[in-house]
Amino acid sequence: MKIAVITGASSGLGTEYAKAVNKMRQDIDEIWLIARREDKLKEVAALLNKKVRTLKCDITNKDCINEYVSLLKSENAEVKLLINNAGFGKLGYFYEISTEDNAGMIRLNCEALTVMASVTLPFMKENSEIINTCSIASFAPNSRMAVYSSTKAYVMSFSRALRQELKGRKINVLSVCPGPMETEFLSLAGIGKGDSKTFDTLPRDNAQKVAEHSLKASLKKKAVFADHIFYKFYRFASKVLPTSIVMKIAKT
């Protein structure tokens, strides 16, 4: 049984990934949707025509991870595609954001993503794929998103290094770097109209297109994916310009 595992699948980009895998990946027999909100997972599952398993799970919780691993073993599952999409951010100065939220971003965006990759890899064979949802925030440090951009820099670095390590096993790792999308992320991050001039003016990515286009990029064994031409340019600029200048340009 070849499965796709998607974390953060209850809304936004995670839901679009579920729909895209359902439509585009004939090699997938079953989709496992993981998130904390069981009711939302069931709503997503109802949209799909492949076999679906919903797992109500907080992936920062060790017991939930153990249950996930036990299920992989009992089902003798082969994970063809792991999409590490769960994550959140907060807009604000570091000293204004609660200690709980700052630590929570690190636990979910970095630690949980790493743990999911670690426990899933033993169930992956050649020509499998890992997609890690990163962000344009990984391209340079962002003031007023100090912890969030740092967590996404970790995701980028980890993904690039892991990709190099797994080449011999023919497992590709892709970092997906979307810009702002009209999803729950913005409201949960405290980013509304007028909260940030930068966010107000940045072009919006389309979550459906990001999901579908990044799946194609993954099959092509790409390392990094940004969908919008503006963010492709921003990534290039972040490589050639001094970080201090890029930080001023990207100031939120």
DRENGU-540420 format. One record per residue: residue number from 1; y, x, z of N, C-alpha, C in turn. Coordinates in Angstrom, 3 decimals, decimal comma, padded with zeros to 6 digits. Layout:
N
NUM;Y;X;Z;Y;X;Z;Y;X;Z
...
This chain:
252
1;-001,195;000,833;000,000;000,000;000,000;000,000;001,249;000,871;000,000
2;002,060;000,760;-001,031;003,285;001,545;-001,133;004,455;000,691;-000,662
3;005,171;001,222;000,324;006,233;000,428;000,925;007,588;001,120;000,822
4;008,631;000,293;000,913;010,005;000,765;001,075;010,461;000,353;002,457
5;011,028;001,281;003,194;011,546;001,018;004,537;013,064;001,099;004,475
6;013,737;000,048;004,951;015,196;000,000;004,895;015,723;-000,307;006,287
7;016,501;000,599;006,862;017,138;000,332;008,152;018,530;-000,253;007,911
8;019,031;-000,926;008,930;020,331;-001,582;008,771;020,300;-002,617;007,666
9;019,178;-003,340;007,578;018,921;-004,211;006,430;019,443;-005,628;006,598
10;020,087;-005,931;007,723;020,452;-007,317;008,003;021,749;-007,769;007,354
11;022,510;-006,847;006,764;023,779;-007,237;006,146;024,285;-006,116;005,246
12;025,363;-006,411;004,532;026,091;-005,401;003,779;025,254;-004,617;002,793
13;025,446;-003,302;002,801;024,743;-002,435;001,867;023,236;-002,487;002,082
14;022,792;-002,650;003,320;021,359;-002,743;003,585;020,721;-003,926;002,894
15;021,398;-005,071;002,921;020,906;-006,249;002,220;020,874;-006,015;000,722
16;021,909;-005,373;000,197;021,954;-005,088;-001,240;020,845;-004,115;-001,639
17;020,526;-003,173;-000,758;019,402;-002,278;-001,043;018,092;-003,063;-001,106
18;017,907;-004,000;-000,188;016,691;-004,814;-000,207;016,578;-005,576;-001,524
19;017,660;-006,172;-001,956;017,662;-006,943;-003,204;017,440;-006,036;-004,410
20;018,041;-004,844;-004,367;017,897;-003,919;-005,492;016,481;-003,378;-005,598
21;015,875;-003,027;-004,455;014,485;-002,550;-004,464;013,572;-003,656;-004,973
22;013,819;-004,864;-004,520;013,018;-006,020;-004,947;013,074;-006,206;-006,461
23;014,247;-005,984;-007,043;014,451;-006,211;-008,472;014,040;-005,022;-009,334
24;014,271;-003,808;-008,836;014,185;-002,632;-009,699;012,931;-001,795;-009,509
25;012,246;-001,921;-008,386;011,162;-000,987;-008,086;009,801;-001,686;-008,144
26;009,211;-001,662;-009,320;007,893;-002,271;-009,503;006,792;-001,475;-008,814
27;007,093;-000,225;-008,440;006,095;000,610;-007,778;005,983;000,309;-006,288
28;006,853;-000,535;-005,771;006,850;-000,890;-004,354;006,064;-002,176;-004,145
29;005,067;-002,121;-003,257;004,249;-003,300;-002,961;004,847;-004,171;-001,864
30;005,508;-003,537;-000,910;006,011;-004,279;000,252;007,291;-003,636;000,751
31;008,211;-004,467;001,212;009,487;-003,986;001,752;009,523;-004,261;003,244
32;009,810;-003,220;004,024;009,968;-003,374;005,464;011,458;-003,346;005,787
33;011,953;-004,419;006,365;013,360;-004,542;006,721;013,518;-004,337;008,222
34;014,371;-003,397;008,593;014,544;-003,054;010,012;015,998;-003,247;010,427
35;016,198;-003,983;011,510;017,526;-004,160;012,104;017,349;-004,847;013,448
36;018,443;-005,008;014,170;018,363;-005,627;015,492;018,410;-007,149;015,424
37;018,979;-007,723;014,362;019,185;-009,174;014,292;018,064;-009,825;013,478
38;017,106;-010,402;014,193;015,933;-010,956;013,535;016,279;-012,127;012,626
39;017,228;-012,965;013,047;017,598;-014,122;012,229;018,180;-013,690;010,895
40;018,991;-012,659;010,908;019,583;-012,152;009,671;018,526;-011,513;008,783
41;017,566;-010,811;009,389;016,488;-010,204;008,613;015,690;-011,271;007,875
42;015,434;-012,377;008,544;014,673;-013,458;007,914;015,452;-014,072;006,748
43;016,769;-014,128;006,879;017,598;-014,639;005,784;017,504;-013,715;004,569
44;017,516;-012,401;004,829;017,387;-011,439;003,733;016,004;-011,537;003,103
45;014,983;-011,623;003,942;013,603;-011,703;003,448;013,421;-012,896;002,520
46;014,108;-014,007;002,814;013,976;-015,224;002,005;014,543;-015,045;000,597
47;015,347;-014,010;000,410;015,939;-013,752;-000,903;015,009;-012,952;-001,814
48;013,931;-012,417;-001,262;013,081;-011,476;-001,988;011,770;-012,134;-002,401
49;011,220;-011,670;-003,529;009,923;-012,218;-003,954;008,765;-011,244;-003,772
50;009,062;-010,015;-003,320;007,986;-009,104;-002,949;007,501;-009,461;-001,543
51;006,366;-008,899;-001,172;005,885;-009,054;000,197;006,859;-008,336;001,130
52;007,242;-009,000;002,212;008,257;-008,464;003,117;007,752;-008,505;004,547
53;008,080;-007,460;005,293;007,810;-007,434;006,729;009,143;-007,177;007,427
54;009,498;-008,015;008,397;010,735;-007,804;009,148;010,404;-007,221;010,508
55;011,155;-006,202;010,881;010,947;-005,534;012,166;012,248;-005,585;012,956
56;012,267;-006,427;013,991;013,415;-006,452;014,888;013,354;-005,191;015,736
57;014,267;-004,280;015,491;014,145;-002,953;016,113;015,500;-002,272;016,204
58;015,804;-001,750;017,374;016,956;-000,874;017,571;016,441;000,551;017,427
59;016,763;001,198;016,323;016,157;002,499;016,039;016,685;003,622;016,924
60;017,651;003,310;017,806;018,043;004,303;018,805;017,155;004,221;020,038
61;016,258;003,224;020,055;015,364;002,999;021,196;014,007;003,648;020,921
62;013,583;004,515;021,815;012,324;005,260;021,628;011,121;004,330;021,521
63;011,104;003,261;022,311;009,971;002,333;022,268;009,869;001,660;020,902
64;011,012;001,324;020,312;011,007;000,708;018,977;010,462;001,674;017,929
65;010,849;002,923;018,052;010,351;003,931;017,114;008,841;004,077;017,259
66;008,362;004,070;018,489;006,915;004,170;018,720;006,176;002,989;018,104
67;006,758;001,792;018,206;006,151;000,599;017,603;006,106;000,729;016,083
68;007,174;001,262;015,520;007,241;001,482;014,071;006,154;002,460;013,620
69;006,003;003,553;014,336;004,986;004,546;013,977;003,583;003,955;014,121
70;003,367;003,197;015,174;002,055;002,556;015,368;001,739;001,615;014,217
71;002,753;000,909;013,730;002,555;-000,005;012,610;002,233;000,757;011,327
72;002,914;001,862;011,098;002,610;002,694;009,934;001,147;003,140;009,967
73;000,685;003,537;011,148;-000,692;004,004;011,286;-001,696;002,867;011,080
74;-001,442;001,738;011,716;-002,401;000,626;011,645;-002,500;000,037;010,250
75;-001,391;000,101;009,489;-001,374;-000,429;008,136;-001,782;000,618;007,101
76;-002,022;001,850;007,575;-002,345;002,945;006,658;-001,327;002,988;005,527
77;-000,063;002,918;005,910;001,025;002,752;004,944;001,376;004,060;004,243
78;001,750;003,930;002,992;002,350;005,040;002,243;003,804;004,661;001,980
79;004,705;005,407;002,582;006,125;005,121;002,405;006,607;005,803;001,129
80;006,859;004,996;000,148;007,337;005,502;-001,141;008,842;005,742;-001,119
81;009,539;004,938;-000,302;010,995;005,005;-000,266;011,485;004,699;001,141
82;012,214;005,635;001,720;012,865;005,429;003,014;014,370;005,402;002,790
83;014,991;004,286;003,139;016,448;004,177;003,028;017,027;004,106;004,435
84;017,613;005,212;004,863;018,261;005,301;006,167;019,688;004,784;006,028
85;019,858;003,491;006,264;021,162;002,874;006,012;021,889;002,470;007,296
86;021,190;002,372;008,417;021,833;001,928;009,655;022,926;002,906;010,077
87;024,044;002,351;010,527;025,144;003,189;010,987;026,372;002,341;011,277
88;027,323;002,927;011,990;028,592;002,231;012,206;029,692;003,244;012,456
89;030,942;002,786;012,334;032,088;003,641;012,576;033,152;002,899;013,357
90;034,119;003,639;013,875;035,256;003,062;014,575;036,533;003,791;014,142
91;037,554;003,000;013,856;038,862;003,558;013,514;039,695;003,685;014,773
92;040,321;004,834;014,968;041,194;005,032;016,119;041,194;006,493;016,532
93;042,184;006,857;017,299;042,208;008,217;017,823;041,029;008,419;018,779
94;040,510;009,618;018,812;039,327;009,918;019,611;039,481;009,442;021,047
95;040,655;009,675;021,631;040,870;009,344;023,032;041,085;007,844;023,252
96;041,250;007,088;022,176;041,398;005,640;022,299;040,057;004,911;022,191
97;039,115;005,521;021,477;037,804;004,908;021,279;036,966;005,144;022,530
98;036,202;004,141;022,926;035,420;004,258;024,162;034,380;005,369;024,052
99;034,058;005,941;025,193;033,009;006,966;025,240;031,696;006,395;024,714
100;031,425;005,138;025,036;030,197;004,488;024,578;030,138;004,425;023,051
101;031,249;004,059;022,414;031,264;003,964;020,953;031,173;005,341;020,302
102;031,887;006,319;020,862;031,805;007,666;020,289;030,388;008,218;020,379
103;029,757;008,031;021,527;028,379;008,501;021,685;027,415;007,671;020,833
104;027,695;006,377;020,732;026,844;005,491;019,935;026,818;005,855;018,472
105;027,966;006,270;017,931;028,002;006,706;016,530;027,103;007,912;016,312
106;027,116;008,822;017,260;026,272;010,018;017,137;024,796;009,644;017,245
107;024,479;008,756;018,193;023,078;008,358;018,370;022,525;007,659;017,127
108;023,295;006,728;016,575;022,790;005,953;015,443;022,922;006,716;014,128
109;024,112;007,218;013,848;024,365;007,848;012,549;023,629;009,167;012,367
110;023,432;009,899;013,467;022,796;011,227;013,379;021,381;011,241;013,952
111;021,276;010,959;015,249;019,984;011,099;015,915;018,944;010,137;015,356
112;019,291;008,848;015,275;018,314;007,860;014,823;017,906;008,101;013,371
113;018,861;008,456;012,537;018,553;008,777;011,138;017,575;009,946;011,059
114;017,814;010,962;011,876;016,943;012,134;011,890;015,548;011,781;012,387
115;015,477;010,977;013,435;014,190;010,567;013,989;013,409;009,739;012,966
116;014,089;008,814;012,285;013,409;008,002;011,279;012,816;008,875;010,175
117;013,563;009,861;009,733;013,044;010,773;008,709;011,853;011,559;009,241
118;011,959;012,007;010,489;010,906;012,831;011,078;009,592;012,071;011,232
119;009,667;010,835;011,745;008,426;010,096;011,996;007,855;009,466;010,724
120;008,694;009,317;009,684;008,229;008,690;008,444;007,621;009,701;007,478
121;008,103;010,925;007,494;007,644;011,941;006,542;006,127;012,130;006,503
122;005,426;012,080;007,641;003,964;012,230;007,569;003,274;011,144;006,736
123;003,977;010,063;006,461;003,396;008,955;005,693;003,921;008,923;004,256
124;004,536;010,033;003,817;005,096;010,113;002,472;004,328;011,131;001,638
125;004,067;010,777;000,386;003,349;011,654;-000,530;004,294;012,148;-001,623
126;003,729;012,868;-002,587;004,541;013,378;-003,698;005,266;012,253;-004,421
127;006,454;012,587;-004,934;007,285;011,661;-005,709;007,808;010,490;-004,883
128;007,888;010,706;-003,570;008,551;009,739;-002,707;010,036;010,109;-002,604
129;010,802;009,202;-001,974;012,252;009,412;-001,913;012,801;009,023;-000,549
130;013,801;009,776;-000,119;014,596;009,422;001,054;016,035;009,250;000,597
131;016,620;008,116;000,922;018,033;007,869;000,639;018,751;007,733;001,976
132;019,719;008,600;002,212;020,507;008,548;003,438;021,907;008,049;003,112
133;022,298;006,942;003,733;023,658;006,448;003,523;024,634;007,351;004,240
134;025,448;008,012;003,450;026,451;008,934;003,963;027,813;008,240;003,823
135;028,820;008,906;003,326;030,142;008,304;003,198;031,076;009,305;002,534
136;032,148;008,793;001,928;033,199;009,700;001,452;033,832;010,433;002,629
137;033,649;009,896;003,858;034,179;010,547;005,055;033,491;011,878;005,323
138;032,359;012,124;004,661;031,653;013,397;004,854;032,322;014,540;004,108
139;033,220;014,215;003,168;033,801;015,257;002,320;034,817;016,121;003,056
140;035,442;015,550;004,098;036,432;016,304;004,879;036,619;015,619;006,229
141;037,042;016,360;007,258;037,329;015,721;008,545;038,438;014,684;008,387
142;038,308;013,583;009,096;039,296;012,506;009,016;039,898;012,245;010,390
143;041,206;012,374;010,504;041,851;011,973;011,746;041,745;010,463;011,899
144;041,686;010,020;013,121;041,480;008,616;013,503;040,072;008,130;013,144
145;039,258;009,012;012,621;037,823;008,738;012,462;037,075;010,044;012,723
146;037,504;010,745;013,765;037,018;012,099;014,019;035,507;012,145;014,203
147;034,979;011,248;015,034;033,543;011,269;015,296;032,772;010,731;014,096
148;033,242;009,638;013,522;032,531;009,052;012,379;032,419;010,041;011,228
149;033,533;010,665;010,838;033,478;011,610;009,718;032,602;012,815;010,055
150;032,572;013,191;011,315;031,712;014,302;011,734;030,239;013,921;011,637
151;029,915;012,680;012,011;028,516;012,255;011,890;028,083;012,230;010,437
152;028,977;011,834;009,560;028,615;011,763;008,145;028,560;013,154;007,509
153;029,339;014,095;008,032;029,203;015,485;007,594;027,825;016,013;007,976
154;027,347;015,603;009,152;025,988;015,966;009,562;024,964;015,383;008,595
155;025,110;014,110;008,259;024,162;013,465;007,345;024,126;014,201;006,009
156;025,293;014,585;005,506;025,342;015,316;004,243;024,627;016,661;004,360
157;024,940;017,417;005,403;024,343;018,740;005,575;022,835;018,637;005,785
158;022,421;017,714;006,632;020,999;017,509;006,896;020,256;017,114;005,620
159;020,836;016,209;004,862;020,185;015,725;003,645;020,035;016,840;002,618
160;021,068;017,642;002,451;020,996;018,729;001,473;019,935;019,750;001,881
161;019,902;020,094;003,163;018,920;021,069;003,643;017,499;020,518;003,541
162;017,330;019,246;003,950;016,005;018,633;003,893;015,520;018,522;002,455
163;016,417;018,203;001,563;016,054;018,120;000,142;015,487;019,452;-000,352
164;016,138;020,545;000,049;015,671;021,861;-000,364;014,281;022,150;000,210
165;014,078;021,780;001,468;012,788;022,020;002,109;011,659;021,225;001,459
166;011,973;020,015;000,996;010,939;019,112;000,507;010,684;019,210;-000,998
167;011,386;020,105;-001,668;011,174;020,243;-003,114;009,727;020,578;-003,442
168;009,126;021,420;-002,622;007,739;021,792;-002,857;006,781;020,633;-002,717
169;007,172;019,630;-001,937;006,358;018,427;-001,768;006,754;017,325;-002,750
170;007,741;017,629;-003,598;008,236;016,680;-004,600;008,740;015,387;-003,968
171;009,447;015,551;-002,861;010,109;014,434;-002,208;011,612;014,675;-002,305
172;012,326;013,746;-002,934;013,763;013,934;-003,098;014,531;013,279;-001,954
173;015,652;013,896;-001,595;016,549;013,354;-000,579;017,929;013,205;-001,195
174;018,462;012,002;-001,155;019,753;011,686;-001,761;020,750;011,248;-000,699
175;021,942;011,840;-000,725;023,056;011,377;000,118;023,915;010,423;-000,706
176;024,058;009,201;-000,232;024,872;008,205;-000,918;026,222;008,112;-000,207
177;027,300;008,284;-000,967;028,639;008,395;-000,370;029,582;007,315;-000,897
178;029,465;006,112;-000,375;030,374;005,057;-000,809;031,733;005,167;-000,143
179;032,722;004,581;-000,792;034,010;004,361;-000,159;033,976;003,034;000,561
180;035,143;002,520;000,966;035,184;001,226;001,662;034,565;000,119;000,813
181;033,786;-000,745;001,455;033,184;-001,898;000,803;033,505;-003,140;001,630
182;033,557;-004,281;000,991;033,855;-005,519;001,711;032,588;-006,011;002,415
183;032,268;-005,332;003,504;031,087;-005,660;004,303;031,494;-005,764;005,768
184;030,524;-006,027;006,627;030,781;-006,113;008,064;031,296;-004,795;008,640
185;031,025;-003,702;007,942;031,420;-002,390;008,465;032,904;-002,361;008,825
186;033,753;-002,880;007,932;035,196;-002,785;008,144;035,636;-003,540;009,395
187;035,149;-004,756;009,569;035,565;-005,534;010,743;035,018;-004,911;012,030
188;033,769;-004,448;011,996;033,185;-003,818;013,178;033,877;-002,499;013,516
189;034,408;-001,842;012,487;035,119;-000,580;012,707;036,554;-000,798;013,162
190;037,000;-002,054;013,154;038,375;-002,348;013,530;039,359;-002,024;012,430
191;038,909;-002,183;011,183;039,762;-001,860;010,037;040,109;-003,151;009,302
192;041,266;-003,677;009,618;041,784;-004,849;008,920;043,013;-004,470;008,126
193;043,551;-005,423;007,401;044,747;-005,144;006,601;045,893;-004,755;007,521
194;046,523;-003,630;007,221;047,632;-003,139;008,021;047,239;-002,145;009,098
195;045,937;-001,985;009,326;045,493;-001,030;010,353;045,530;000,411;009,860
196;045,444;000,581;008,551;045,448;001,922;007,968;046,004;001,845;006,554
197;047,098;002,546;006,305;047,675;002,549;004,956;046,679;003,109;003,939
198;045,917;004,115;004,368;044,933;004,719;003,470;043,868;003,700;003,075
199;043,299;003,017;004,071;042,263;002,024;003,771;042,818;000,872;002,942
200;044,092;000,520;003,160;044,700;-000,572;002,398;044,816;-000,231;000,913
201;044,954;001,062;000,603;045,190;001,466;-000,785;043,954;002,020;-001,488
202;042,919;002,365;-000,727;041,722;002,929;-001,361;041,008;001,881;-002,216
203;040,490;002,293;-003,380;039,699;001,357;-004,192;038,424;000,979;-003,469
204;038,023;-000,277;-003,619;036,809;-000,767;-002,973;035,590;-000,519;-003,846
205;034,521;-000,048;-003,220;033,232;000,033;-003,894;032,551;-001,327;-003,811
206;031,719;-001,604;-004,784;030,925;-002,818;-004,796;029,541;-002,497;-004,238
207;029,158;-003,162;-003,149;027,908;-002,817;-002,457;026,693;-002,993;-003,357
208;026,683;-004,030;-004,171;025,547;-004,254;-005,066;025,410;-003,108;-006,063
209;026,544;-002,684;-006,634;026,512;-001,597;-007,604;026,126;-000,280;-006,945
210;026,634;-000,041;-005,739;026,269;001,188;-005,029;024,762;001,245;-004,817
211;024,182;000,129;-004,394;022,735;000,091;-004,141;021,952;000,329;-005,425
212;022,279;-000,404;-006,464;021,521;-000,299;-007,712;021,711;001,058;-008,378
213;022,944;001,528;-008,429;023,205;002,806;-009,108;022,632;003,990;-008,325
214;022,659;003,905;-006,995;022,109;005,017;-006,204;020,587;005,047;-006,281
215;019,948;003,886;-006,426;018,498;003,875;-006,636;018,143;004,594;-007,935
216;018,939;004,376;-008,965;018,709;005,080;-010,229;018,935;006,582;-010,051
217;019,962;006,954;-009,296;020,240;008,370;-009,050;019,107;009,023;-008,276
218;018,527;008,280;-007,344;017,406;008,799;-006,568;016,209;009,083;-007,461
219;015,924;008,171;-008,374;014,803;008,376;-009,299;015,040;009,584;-010,202
220;016,305;009,891;-010,444;016,653;011,057;-011,261;016,712;012,342;-010,444
221;016,342;012,252;-009,170;016,260;013,408;-008,267;017,628;014,032;-007,982
222;018,665;013,203;-007,942;019,994;013,687;-007,620;020,101;014,003;-006,129
223;021,074;014,847;-005,779;021,275;015,240;-004,385;022,364;014,421;-003,705
224;023,441;014,123;-004,435;024,589;013,410;-003,870;025,035;012,357;-004,879
225;025,412;011,185;-004,369;025,858;010,116;-005,258;027,125;009,476;-004,717
226;028,145;009,402;-005,571;029,346;008,609;-005,309;029,568;007,755;-006,551
227;029,826;006,469;-006,375;029,824;005,549;-007,507;031,162;005,497;-008,236
228;032,245;005,358;-007,501;033,570;005,164;-008,104;034,122;006,487;-008,610
229;034,759;006,479;-009,769;035,302;007,697;-010,369;036,317;008,359;-009,437
230;037,067;007,544;-008,683;038,047;008,097;-007,744;037,365;008,942;-006,681
231;036,213;008,486;-006,191;035,518;009,215;-005,133;034,755;010,417;-005,681
232;034,367;010,341;-006,940;033,801;011,531;-007,581;034,867;012,635;-007,632
233;036,099;012,248;-007,991;037,191;013,217;-008,038;037,519;013,740;-006,641
234;037,523;012,841;-005,652;037,817;013,246;-004,276;036,798;014,265;-003,778
235;035,553;014,046;-004,118;034,510;015,007;-003,721;034,777;016,369;-004,354
236;035,142;016,383;-005,633;035,464;017,639;-006,311;036,673;018,303;-005,656
237;037,712;017,505;-005,380;038,925;018,062;-004,784;038,645;018,656;-003,415
238;037,767;018,027;-002,660;037,450;018,522;-001,320;036,741;019,863;-001,355
239;036,142;020,176;-002,500;035,452;021,461;-002,639;036,405;022,593;-003,019
240;037,466;022,263;-003,747;038,329;023,317;-004,284;039,638;023,484;-003,509
241;040,058;022,455;-002,774;041,309;022,544;-002,029;041,051;022,956;-000,587
242;042,009;023,611;000,060;041,851;023,929;001,484;041,651;022,653;002,304
243;040,820;022,752;003,330;040,500;021,578;004,149;041,752;020,952;004,748
244;042,720;021,774;005,156;043,946;021,243;005,759;044,686;020,329;004,801
245;044,685;020,682;003,525;045,373;019,850;002,528;044,595;018,557;002,289
246;043,274;018,668;002,197;042,448;017,482;001,979;042,601;016,521;003,156
247;042,696;017,055;004,371;042,866;016,205;005,551;044,182;015,436;005,494
248;045,229;016,069;005,009;046,514;015,368;004,885;046,421;014,260;003,836
249;045,746;014,542;002,738;045,584;013,543;001,685;044,788;012,348;002,192
250;043,752;012,652;002,978;042,830;011,615;003,434;043,228;010,995;004,764
251;044,397;011,312;005,257;044,813;010,847;006,585;044,731;009,329;006,670
252;044,032;008,845;007,696;043,884;007,403;007,891;044,914;006,867;008,876
